Amino acid sequence: MKKLIAIALWLLAFALPFRYAILDTDELLQADGSTDNITGLLSFIAMVGLIFAGYWFMDSASPKPGTGDSHGH
């Protein structure tokens, strides 16, 4: 279940926030030609946060070495 959550977070990270952070910076131009890239900055921070959250879920879902069903004989 955690792996599915991780994949969903990664898909969300590259689908929504990545758009304004990197791709559609032309939409952020104001009437005087300057850019207010707060939206891009927040989108980039959200993208990085979602990537790390996905990694945390994926890492916590993988079995740890030594935690198997072996009895240590």
N, CA, C and O atoms as a GROMACS GRO file, in nm:
protein
  292
    1MET      N    1   0.083  -0.120   0.000
    1MET     CA    2   0.000   0.000   0.000
    1MET      C    3   0.087   0.126   0.000
    1MET      O    4   0.056   0.225  -0.067
    2LYS      N    5   0.199   0.121   0.077
    2LYS     CA    6   0.285   0.237   0.083
    2LYS      C    7   0.352   0.264  -0.051
    2LYS      O    8   0.380   0.380  -0.085
    3LYS      N    9   0.380   0.158  -0.128
    3LYS     CA   10   0.441   0.178  -0.259
    3LYS      C   11   0.345   0.248  -0.354
    3LYS      O   12   0.387   0.330  -0.436
    4LEU      N   13   0.217   0.217  -0.344
    4LEU     CA   14   0.118   0.285  -0.428
    4LEU      C   15   0.106   0.432  -0.390
    4LEU      O   16   0.090   0.518  -0.478
    5ILE      N   17   0.113   0.462  -0.262
    5ILE     CA   18   0.109   0.601  -0.217
    5ILE      C   19   0.231   0.676  -0.268
    5ILE      O   20   0.220   0.790  -0.312
    6ALA      N   21   0.348   0.610  -0.263
    6ALA     CA   22   0.470   0.673  -0.312
    6ALA      C   23   0.461   0.704  -0.460
    6ALA      O   24   0.501   0.812  -0.504
    7ILE      N   25   0.410   0.610  -0.539
    7ILE     CA   26   0.397   0.632  -0.683
    7ILE      C   27   0.298   0.744  -0.711
    7ILE      O   28   0.320   0.826  -0.801
    8ALA      N   29   0.189   0.749  -0.636
    8ALA     CA   30   0.091   0.856  -0.653
    8ALA      C   31   0.152   0.992  -0.619
    8ALA      O   32   0.126   1.090  -0.689
    9LEU      N   33   0.233   0.999  -0.513
    9LEU     CA   34   0.298   1.125  -0.477
    9LEU      C   35   0.395   1.169  -0.585
    9LEU      O   36   0.403   1.288  -0.617
   10TRP      N   37   0.470   1.073  -0.641
   10TRP     CA   38   0.564   1.108  -0.748
   10TRP      C   39   0.491   1.156  -0.873
   10TRP      O   40   0.534   1.251  -0.938
   11LEU      N   41   0.380   1.091  -0.907
   11LEU     CA   42   0.302   1.137  -1.022
   11LEU      C   43   0.246   1.276  -0.999
   11LEU      O   44   0.245   1.360  -1.089
   12LEU      N   45   0.200   1.300  -0.879
   12LEU     CA   46   0.149   1.433  -0.845
   12LEU      C   47   0.260   1.537  -0.847
   12LEU      O   48   0.238   1.650  -0.891
   13ALA      N   49   0.378   1.499  -0.801
   13ALA     CA   50   0.491   1.592  -0.799
   13ALA      C   51   0.529   1.636  -0.940
   13ALA      O   52   0.565   1.752  -0.962
   14PHE      N   53   0.522   1.544  -1.036
   14PHE     CA   54   0.562   1.580  -1.171
   14PHE      C   55   0.446   1.626  -1.258
   14PHE      O   56   0.468   1.670  -1.371
   15ALA      N   57   0.325   1.618  -1.210
   15ALA     CA   58   0.210   1.660  -1.289
   15ALA      C   59   0.168   1.804  -1.258
   15ALA      O   60   0.158   1.886  -1.349
   16LEU      N   61   0.143   1.834  -1.133
   16LEU     CA   62   0.087   1.965  -1.099
   16LEU      C   63   0.191   2.073  -1.068
   16LEU      O   64   0.200   2.171  -1.141
   17PRO      N   65   0.270   2.058  -0.963
   17PRO     CA   66   0.358   2.169  -0.927
   17PRO      C   67   0.469   2.194  -1.028
   17PRO      O   68   0.512   2.308  -1.045
   18PHE      N   69   0.516   2.092  -1.096
   18PHE     CA   70   0.626   2.105  -1.189
   18PHE      C   71   0.592   2.200  -1.304
   18PHE      O   72   0.680   2.259  -1.366
   19ARG      N   73   0.464   2.212  -1.332
   19ARG     CA   74   0.419   2.294  -1.444
   19ARG      C   75   0.459   2.440  -1.428
   19ARG      O   76   0.519   2.497  -1.519
   20TYR      N   77   0.429   2.501  -1.316
   20TYR     CA   78   0.462   2.642  -1.297
   20TYR      C   79   0.606   2.662  -1.254
   20TYR      O   80   0.663   2.770  -1.275
   21ALA      N   81   0.666   2.562  -1.194
   21ALA     CA   82   0.802   2.577  -1.146
   21ALA      C   83   0.902   2.586  -1.261
   21ALA      O   84   0.997   2.664  -1.254
   22ILE      N   85   0.881   2.508  -1.364
   22ILE     CA   86   0.981   2.500  -1.470
   22ILE      C   87   0.923   2.530  -1.608
   22ILE      O   88   0.985   2.602  -1.686
   23LEU      N   89   0.806   2.477  -1.640
   23LEU     CA   90   0.759   2.477  -1.777
   23LEU      C   91   0.686   2.604  -1.820
   23LEU      O   92   0.719   2.659  -1.925
   24ASP      N   93   0.590   2.652  -1.743
   24ASP     CA   94   0.505   2.763  -1.785
   24ASP      C   95   0.543   2.894  -1.719
   24ASP      O   96   0.457   2.962  -1.662
   25THR      N   97   0.668   2.931  -1.725
   25THR     CA   98   0.710   3.056  -1.662
   25THR      C   99   0.661   3.177  -1.741
   25THR      O  100   0.656   3.287  -1.686
   26ASP      N  101   0.626   3.159  -1.869
   26ASP     CA  102   0.573   3.270  -1.948
   26ASP      C  103   0.437   3.317  -1.896
   26ASP      O  104   0.402   3.433  -1.913
   27GLU      N  105   0.362   3.227  -1.834
   27GLU     CA  106   0.231   3.265  -1.780
   27GLU      C  107   0.243   3.353  -1.656
   27GLU      O  108   0.144   3.412  -1.611
   28LEU      N  109   0.363   3.363  -1.600
   28LEU     CA  110   0.383   3.442  -1.480
   28LEU      C  111   0.423   3.586  -1.510
   28LEU      O  112   0.444   3.664  -1.416
   29LEU      N  113   0.435   3.623  -1.636
   29LEU     CA  114   0.471   3.760  -1.673
   29LEU      C  115   0.359   3.856  -1.638
   29LEU      O  116   0.241   3.829  -1.663
   30GLN      N  117   0.398   3.968  -1.582
   30GLN     CA  118   0.299   4.072  -1.549
   30GLN      C  119   0.292   4.171  -1.664
   30GLN      O  120   0.366   4.159  -1.761
   31ALA      N  121   0.204   4.268  -1.653
   31ALA     CA  122   0.180   4.364  -1.761
   31ALA      C  123   0.304   4.448  -1.792
   31ALA      O  124   0.326   4.484  -1.907
   32ASP      N  125   0.385   4.479  -1.693
   32ASP     CA  126   0.504   4.562  -1.716
   32ASP      C  127   0.626   4.480  -1.758
   32ASP      O  128   0.735   4.535  -1.774
   33GLY      N  129   0.610   4.352  -1.776
   33GLY     CA  130   0.719   4.267  -1.823
   33GLY      C  131   0.797   4.199  -1.712
   33GLY      O  132   0.881   4.113  -1.740
   34SER      N  133   0.771   4.234  -1.588
   34SER     CA  134   0.840   4.169  -1.476
   34SER      C  135   0.769   4.039  -1.442
   34SER      O  136   0.655   4.015  -1.483
   35THR      N  137   0.836   3.958  -1.367
   35THR     CA  138   0.775   3.831  -1.327
   35THR      C  139   0.764   3.826  -1.176
   35THR      O  140   0.853   3.870  -1.103
   36ASP      N  141   0.654   3.774  -1.130
   36ASP     CA  142   0.634   3.747  -0.989
   36ASP      C  143   0.639   3.596  -0.975
   36ASP      O  144   0.538   3.527  -0.991
   37ASN      N  145   0.756   3.545  -0.946
   37ASN     CA  146   0.776   3.401  -0.952
   37ASN      C  147   0.755   3.333  -0.817
   37ASN      O  148   0.814   3.228  -0.791
   38ILE      N  149   0.673   3.392  -0.730
   38ILE     CA  150   0.640   3.328  -0.604
   38ILE      C  151   0.565   3.198  -0.629
   38ILE      O  152   0.586   3.099  -0.559
   39THR      N  153   0.477   3.199  -0.729
   39THR     CA  154   0.404   3.077  -0.765
   39THR      C  155   0.500   2.968  -0.809
   39THR      O  156   0.485   2.853  -0.770
   40GLY      N  157   0.598   3.004  -0.889
   40GLY     CA  158   0.698   2.908  -0.933
   40GLY      C  159   0.782   2.855  -0.819
   40GLY      O  160   0.814   2.736  -0.814
   41LEU      N  161   0.819   2.944  -0.726
   41LEU     CA  162   0.898   2.902  -0.610
   41LEU      C  163   0.819   2.807  -0.521
   41LEU      O  164   0.872   2.704  -0.479
   42LEU      N  165   0.695   2.840  -0.493
   42LEU     CA  166   0.612   2.753  -0.411
   42LEU      C  167   0.586   2.620  -0.480
   42LEU      O  168   0.580   2.516  -0.415
   43SER      N  169   0.568   2.623  -0.611
   43SER     CA  170   0.548   2.500  -0.686
   43SER      C  171   0.672   2.412  -0.681
   43SER      O  172   0.662   2.290  -0.668
   44PHE      N  173   0.789   2.474  -0.692
   44PHE     CA  174   0.914   2.397  -0.687
   44PHE      C  175   0.933   2.335  -0.548
   44PHE      O  176   0.975   2.220  -0.538
   45ILE      N  177   0.904   2.410  -0.442
   45ILE     CA  178   0.916   2.357  -0.306
   45ILE      C  179   0.817   2.243  -0.285
   45ILE      O  180   0.850   2.142  -0.222
   46ALA      N  181   0.696   2.258  -0.336
   46ALA     CA  182   0.596   2.150  -0.325
   46ALA      C  183   0.642   2.027  -0.402
   46ALA      O  184   0.624   1.915  -0.355
   47MET      N  185   0.702   2.047  -0.520
   47MET     CA  186   0.750   1.935  -0.599
   47MET      C  187   0.860   1.859  -0.524
   47MET      O  188   0.857   1.736  -0.517
   48VAL      N  189   0.955   1.931  -0.468
   48VAL     CA  190   1.064   1.866  -0.393
   48VAL      C  191   1.008   1.795  -0.270
   48VAL      O  192   1.051   1.684  -0.238
   49GLY      N  193   0.913   1.858  -0.201
   49GLY     CA  194   0.852   1.795  -0.084
   49GLY      C  195   0.778   1.666  -0.120
   49GLY      O  196   0.786   1.567  -0.047
   50LEU      N  197   0.704   1.668  -0.231
   50LEU     CA  198   0.633   1.548  -0.274
   50LEU      C  199   0.728   1.437  -0.316
   50LEU      O  200   0.701   1.319  -0.291
   51ILE      N  201   0.839   1.473  -0.379
   51ILE     CA  202   0.937   1.372  -0.418
   51ILE      C  203   0.997   1.306  -0.294
   51ILE      O  204   1.009   1.184  -0.290
   52PHE      N  205   1.035   1.385  -0.195
   52PHE     CA  206   1.092   1.327  -0.074
   52PHE      C  207   0.989   1.248   0.006
   52PHE      O  208   1.023   1.146   0.066
   53ALA      N  209   0.865   1.295   0.009
   53ALA     CA  210   0.760   1.219   0.078
   53ALA      C  211   0.737   1.085   0.009
   53ALA      O  212   0.718   0.983   0.076
   54GLY      N  213   0.738   1.085  -0.125
   54GLY     CA  214   0.725   0.960  -0.198
   54GLY      C  215   0.841   0.866  -0.171
   54GLY      O  216   0.822   0.746  -0.156
   55TYR      N  217   0.962   0.922  -0.163
   55TYR     CA  218   1.078   0.839  -0.132
   55TYR      C  219   1.064   0.781   0.008
   55TYR      O  220   1.099   0.664   0.029
   56TRP      N  221   1.015   0.859   0.104
   56TRP     CA  222   1.000   0.811   0.241
   56TRP      C  223   0.900   0.695   0.246
   56TRP      O  224   0.923   0.595   0.314
   57PHE      N  225   0.788   0.710   0.174
   57PHE     CA  226   0.690   0.601   0.170
   57PHE      C  227   0.748   0.477   0.102
   57PHE      O  228   0.726   0.366   0.149
   58MET      N  229   0.821   0.495  -0.007
   58MET     CA  230   0.879   0.381  -0.078
   58MET      C  231   0.985   0.312   0.009
   58MET      O  232   0.992   0.189   0.012
   59ASP      N  233   1.065   0.390   0.078
   59ASP     CA  234   1.170   0.334   0.161
   59ASP      C  235   1.112   0.262   0.283
   59ASP      O  236   1.165   0.159   0.324
   60SER      N  237   1.006   0.314   0.339
   60SER     CA  238   0.945   0.250   0.456
   60SER      C  239   0.869   0.123   0.418
   60SER      O  240   0.840   0.040   0.504
   61ALA      N  241   0.835   0.108   0.290
   61ALA     CA  242   0.763  -0.010   0.247
   61ALA      C  243   0.856  -0.127   0.216
   61ALA      O  244   0.813  -0.242   0.214
   62SER      N  245   0.983  -0.098   0.191
   62SER     CA  246   1.076  -0.206   0.156
   62SER      C  247   1.118  -0.282   0.282
   62SER      O  248   1.133  -0.221   0.389
   63PRO      N  249   1.138  -0.412   0.270
   63PRO     CA  250   1.180  -0.490   0.388
   63PRO      C  251   1.321  -0.454   0.429
   63PRO      O  252   1.409  -0.434   0.345
   64LYS      N  253   1.343  -0.446   0.559
   64LYS     CA  254   1.474  -0.412   0.613
   64LYS      C  255   1.558  -0.539   0.625
   64LYS      O  256   1.504  -0.646   0.654
   65PRO      N  257   1.689  -0.529   0.605
   65PRO     CA  258   1.772  -0.648   0.620
   65PRO      C  259   1.772  -0.696   0.765
   65PRO      O  260   1.784  -0.617   0.859
   66GLY      N  261   1.759  -0.828   0.780
   66GLY     CA  262   1.761  -0.885   0.913
   66GLY      C  263   1.626  -0.892   0.982
   66GLY      O  264   1.618  -0.940   1.095
   67THR      N  265   1.520  -0.845   0.916
   67THR     CA  266   1.388  -0.849   0.978
   67THR      C  267   1.301  -0.958   0.919
   67THR      O  268   1.179  -0.955   0.932
   68GLY      N  269   1.365  -1.056   0.853
   68GLY     CA  270   1.289  -1.163   0.789
   68GLY      C  271   1.240  -1.263   0.891
   68GLY      O  272   1.242  -1.238   1.011
   69ASP      N  273   1.196  -1.377   0.842
   69ASP     CA  274   1.142  -1.483   0.927
   69ASP      C  275   1.248  -1.583   0.971
   69ASP      O  276   1.216  -1.689   1.025
   70SER      N  277   1.374  -1.550   0.948
   70SER     CA  278   1.480  -1.644   0.988
   70SER      C  279   1.495  -1.644   1.140
   70SER      O  280   1.470  -1.544   1.207
   71HIS      N  281   1.537  -1.757   1.193
   71HIS     CA  282   1.550  -1.772   1.337
   71HIS      C  283   1.693  -1.754   1.385
   71HIS      O  284   1.720  -1.769   1.504
   72GLY      N  285   1.784  -1.722   1.295
   72GLY     CA  286   1.922  -1.694   1.334
   72GLY      C  287   2.001  -1.815   1.375
   72GLY      O  288   2.092  -1.803   1.458
   73HIS      N  289   1.971  -1.932   1.322
   73HIS     CA  290   2.046  -2.053   1.357
   73HIS      C  291   2.178  -2.056   1.289
   73HIS      O  292   2.255  -2.151   1.307
   0.00000   0.00000   0.00000
